[in-house]
Amino acid sequence: MKRIALFIATNLAIVLVLSVVLSLLGVGRILDESGVGLDMRNLIIFAAVFGFGGSFISLAISKWTAKRMTGAKVITSPRNEAEAWLVETVKNQARVAGIGMPEVAIYDAPDVNAFATGARRDNALVAVSTGLLRSMNRDEAEAVLAHEVSHVANGDMITLALIQGVVNTFVIVASRVVGHLVDRVVFKTESGHGPAFYITSILAQVVFGILASTIVFWFSRQREFRADHGGARLAGREKMVAALEKLKRGVDQPHLPDQMAAFGISGGVGQGLKRLFMTHPPLEERIAALKRGQM
């Protein structure tokens, strides 16, 4: 639940900042009306501006944020054979995948994990943990790198930002429509908006935000299957299966910071309703899908 709360709080915080900025610019006045109607056109425009704005700001600063949160150090000049191998492997995979060379980084963490992020396919970041380098052999590490390069080649970060933008817009519009109806129908406010509008809108935004986030998490899980198959094409299916098996043995280890969880190769586990809020499918399902050759 902490991961869910942080995920929602991050997006709401960005939306709040943009909302304040737009209000200072006078844009907030489009939500005021003197009659009993609701200007849906202006409401949708308003919602889309800071619904997509929040999502794309997160995407634009994703590399910077990832480096700051994990302490990842980009390999600018390999200092040893292991770093040289990492850079060369990603370079070869990026060429085959048809993308620009990503930055390659290492971050200090005991868990076996890696992540990819970035706003553009030709300007991404691929990072691996020191725990992965200690625990995996070269074949397994190659498969993990291929998985992350596939995320970049598939444009997963951009698609996730678009989906998040749509979800944000829907939540903002729906919550204000509910607030407006409660204010007009229940509290009989005849012009402008009373306290009921703002209170109801905030509560509705929290509820709709939690419900709508399940769509984002669903996409996040589906993209892991696609990246697994992309990794299998770049590195070989046996290597990809072996890498996931190794990750399975360390599933109870600490993972990436909660805000970065969706970008890693390995996630947590969940049962029942908690599965709806998982960023990654269970490793058993990913391994089975790879062996069946299914996405």
Disulfide bonds with the S-S distance in Angstrom:
none
